[in-house]
Amino acid sequence: MFIVMGAIIVKFRLANLIAGYDPGLVKNRKGLAIWMGKCAMMTGLLALVIALMNYLFLSATSDLFAFTAFMILSMISGVVALAGAQRYYK
């Protein structure tokens, strides 16, 4: 879902789909849409890779590993997205 949403944001430059988007605070709407769309696509890709790894290497602890890896990496991805988005705000 994140991959599709990110692709739509990037392709059509729809910054309005970004959570917390305030047009009065943004100085470069297109740049913000591209950055956040790419970050959303990377988060979706991350989720797919972790799910595939969990499926391929099924073991007693694979669910715990997949959950932990997804939680940590998605939090890091969110921090990177928000830190990079600061460039586009006034």
Helices and strands as residue ranges (DSSP letters): H 2-12, G 15-17, H 29-56, H 62-85, G 86-88
